[in-house]
Amino acid sequence: MRQRTISDFFWRDPEISDLSQEDKATLLYFLTSPSSNIIGAYQVVWMIAAAEMGWTKDQLLVVVKRLKSKGLIDFNDTGWVWVKTWWKHNSAKGAFSPKLLENAKKQCAAIPSEWRNDFVESLESVGINRVSIGYPYATQYPIDSLSIGHEYPTDTLSDPANSGGNTPPIPYSYSINRVSHTVPHTPPPNTTIFNIQSTTTTTTTGDPEYDASPQSPKTVVVNDLIFPPGITPEQCSAIQTQLASSGVASSHWQSILDEMHGAQLVVPIGNPVGYVRGIAKRASEGSFAPERGLAVTNQREMRRNLERQDALRISAQHKTQAVEIQLDQLPDHLRKSLSRILASKAKEAAGA
């Protein structure tokens, strides 16, 4: 069976000195609940928690609301509880030690999205740096307002060898790694998507910046290829024609577009087709290394991961709600009996 440690400071903590006996007992319960985890934010079944306290669900929720009003916990209708005094009694450095880090990160990823920013701030208040633990959620740099503090020439490429060492770090709260572009991408807000079924043939017309000959090459159109904001459909078509004729593998096209997006966030690009032409040439020669596009790519991947996690969390919440609804519909004597059984099972599982 797991053990939880409560500091004797609990009884002299000014935050709880004026709490009633019921309030203190409930706060102690959430600090030691069999459902608790190493970060102090976890999900309970209210009827089981109430049975373990010897109360009804309604009696427990009255006290829980009082604790929330005092800022000692937070909770929601799906049974999530965040014990805000958790780090007064548990070691944050221990919870995020190398041995427990992966488990702690999984638990952090599962908490309700509306708590994430405040939760990260609570970690930082006890000395846990979000970067050091790879925590990706509370980024302050939306993909369409990314700030990179130096110029990027309109129709040239980044060349680290010629940069003079002046490339500043990208201000993100997570590590930036190269991401594969062989999977479909979830488009960020306000992003133009030129999405045509599989491979088609188009003729590029109406683009004064693209010098198309009478024998224009066929355009290979890739599903879910994401273009930066402001790129017109005609420019999309011309860019895809340029990429298809460049000899660059289609799996790298999104990297090129992301590089243009990152550069576009610094200064406007007057000739996006020419810009892509230059990058594609470097890529075909093997001298192109993504730089500014990495942040764009990583934020999109982060968003996709968050969407997956939210979908899993919502699914789990629906299942929990269904169980509680079924319990609420039982006759009172059966509901109490079943709650005791479930509480007993939960204790057995916690001790296993």
N, C-alpha and C positions, 0 to 999 in steps of 0.2 A: 504493500500500500504506500502511496506517495505521502510525503510529509511536507507541510507548509509551516514556515516560521513566521511568527508574529512578534514584532518588537514590543517590549514592555512600554515603550513610548506611546503605544496606542492609547493607554489610559490617561495620559497627560497631554495628548495632542490638542492644542487649542482649537483645531478645526472641528473636533468632535466632542469637545468638553460639554457642550450644551445639548447633546443628543439625548433622546430618551433611551430607556433600556432596550426597547424594541428596535430602535434605529441602530444602536451599537451592535446588538446581536445580529442584525441583518447584514451590516457591513462586515462583521467577522465571518459570517457565512460566505459572503462573496469572496473574501480573502482566502477562504479554505475550501471552497466548494469542490466536490468530486468532478465537476465539469470544467474547473479552471485549467488554465494552461500557463506557460512560462512568461507571457507578456501581459496578463491581466485583462485581456479582452477576449471574450469567448461567448458561446451560445448555450443557453439553458432551455429546458422545457419548464414553463412556469408552474405547471401543476406538480411536477416532480420536485422542483425547488421548494414549493410551498409545503409539500408533504414532508420533506426533510426538515423543515422548520417547525412542523406541527401546526401549520396554518392552512387556510384555504387559499386558492389563487388570488381571490379578491383582497384578502387580508394582506398578503405579501405585496401586491402591487401598490397598495396605499402607502406602505412604508418605503418601497422603492422610489415612488414619486417624490417623497419627502427628501430622500437622500440625493436624488437628482437635483432638486431645487437648491440644495446646499452645495452643489458642485462636487460631491464626493464620488458619484458614479454617473454614468450615462447609460441609457437603455433604449431599445426600440420595440416595436410591436412583434417582431419576429423572434424575440428572446435573446437578442444580443445584449451583453452587459460589458461595460468598460469600467473597471475599478480604478478610479483616478488616484487613489492613494496607494496603488500597488507597489510603486518603487520606494515607498517609505519602509516597506517590510520585506522586499525582495531585491536582490542585487541585479541591477541592469547590466553591469559588466559581465556577470555570470550568465545571464540569459542570452547575451550576445557574444559569448566567448566562442572561440573557434569550434569547440566541441558541439555547441548547441546552436550555432549560427544558422545553419540551414533550416532547422526546425523553427527557429524564431522567425525567419524570413517568410516561411510558409504561413505561419500564424498571422503575421502582419499583413500578408497579401489577402487573407480571407476576411479581414474586418470590413464592415460596411464602408462604402466609398465616401460617404458624407463625414466620416470621422477621420479620414486618412491624414489630412493636413494637420489637424489638431493633435493627432496621435504622434506624428513625426516631431512636432514641436515639443511634446511631452518627453520624447526620447532625448532630444537635444538638451532639454533642461536638466537631465541627469547625466550628461556627458557622453551620450551616444551620438556620434556624428553620422548623419544619413549617408554620406558618401562612403564612409569606412565600412558600412554594413551593406552597401549596394542597394540601398532603399530607393526605388524608382518613382515613387508616386507623387510627391508634392513639388514637381517641377514648376518653376515660375515663368517658363519660356514657351508659350504656345507656338505651334509650328508656323503660324502665319505672322508672328511678331518677333521672330528670332533676331537678336541683336549680335552682330559680329563686328568688332570695332576697327575694321581696316578695309581699304578699297580692294575691289576685285575687278580688273580690267574687263571691259565689256565683251571683247571678242578674243580673249586670250585665256590660257589655262594656268592653273596653279602649278608652279614648279618649285618644289622645296629647295632645290639647289640654288635657285636664283632669288629666293625670297629674302635673303639677307638676315635670316634668323628673326624676322619681325612678326612672325605669325603668332598671335596671342592665343592663349588657351580658350576653348569654347566653354562658356559658363554653364555647365550642366551638373546636376547632382547625381549622375550615374556614369559609370565607365562607358566609353565609346568603343565599340568593336565592329568589325566588318560584318555586315549582315547579308545573307544569301538573298538573291532576288529571283529565285526560281519558283517562288510560291506566289499566289494571288495577294494583292495588297489591299488593305482597307483604306479608302481615301480619307485624308484629313478634311476638315470643314473648308468650304470655299475653294476647293480644288477642282479644276477642270478635268473631267475624265473622258477621253476619247475612246469609247468602248464599242468595238465592232466585232462581230463574230469571226473568230479564228483568222484565217488568212484571206485577204481580199485584194483586189487590184483597184487602185484609184489614180486619178490624174490630178496633179496639183495645179490649180488655177487660182487667180485672184490674189496671189501673194507677191507684191512688188519686190520683196526682199529675197525671193528665191528664184534663181535663174534656172528655170526648167527648160530643158531642150525638148524638141518635138518628140523624141523617143525617150520620155521619162521612164526610169526603171519602175518596176512593180513595187508597191508598198506592202511590206509585211506588217500587219496590224496585230498587236498582241493584246489579248483581253486584259483589262484592269491596268493598263499602262497609265501611270499617274503623271499628269503634267502640272507645272506650277500655275498658280493663279494668274489670270490675265492673258494666257496663251489662247489665241483664237483657233477655231476649228481648222481654218486654212493653214495656219502655222503648225498645228498638230500634224496635219497630213504631210506637210513639207518636211517636218522634222523626222517623221517616221520613214519617209522616202530616203532622207539623208542617212539615217541609221541603217536602213536595209542595204544601201549601196556601199556602206563603209567597210563591210567585212567584219564588223564587230559582232560577236555572238549576242543573240537577242536576250540572253540571260543577264547581260551587262547593261542593257539599255536603260533600265530604271536607275542604275547608279549614275549614268550620265545626266538623266533628267533631274535627279536629286541634287547633283552638283550645280546645275543651272539654277535650281530653286534656291539653294543656299547662297549663291552669288547674287541672285536677284533680290534677296533680302537686304543686301548691303547697298547696291546701286541699281537703278533700272537698267535692263539690258535692251538696247534698241534693236538689235538684230538677233533674236533667239535662234533662228535657223543657222546663221553664221557661227554663233557661239557653239551650238551643238556640233557643227561641222568641224570646228577646231578641236573640241574634246574628242570626237570620234576618231580624228586623225591620230591624235596622241595615243588613244586606246588601241588602235590597230597597230601602232608601232611599239606598243608595250611600255610607253613612258607615262601613262596616265595613272595617277594615284588619287583616289577620292579624298577630298579634304573637307570642304564646306558642306558637301552633301551628306556626310556621315551623321551629322546632327539631325537632319531631316529624316533620314532613313531610320535612325534609332528611335526617334519620337513616334514614328508611325508604328514600328514594331512594339514599342511600349504600349501604345494605345490598343493595339490588337490584343496584347496579353491581358490588359486590364479588362477589356470587353469579355474575354473568355472567363476571367476570374469572376466578374460580376454575374455572368450567366450561370456559372456553377453555384455561386452564393445564392442567387435568386431561386434556383431550383431547389437547393437545400432548405431555404426558408419556406417555400411552398409546402414541402413535405412536412416540416415542423408544424406549420399552421394547420395542415390537414389533420395531424394527430391530435392537436389541441381542440380542434372543432369537434372531432369525434368524441373526445373525452368529455367535453362540455355538454354533449347531447345525452350522455348516460344519466340514469337516475343517480341521485346524490349518494346513496350508500354504495352503489357499484363504482362510481367515480372515485370515491375516497379509497375504496379497497384496491382498485387498480392503480391509483397513484402511489399507494404504499408499496405495491408489488414492483412498480417501475422504479421507485426510489431505491428499493432493495437491490434490484438488478443493476442500477447505476453504480451503487456502492461496490457490488461484487466486481463489476467491470473495472472500476477504478483501482481496485486492489489486486487485479489479475496481473 
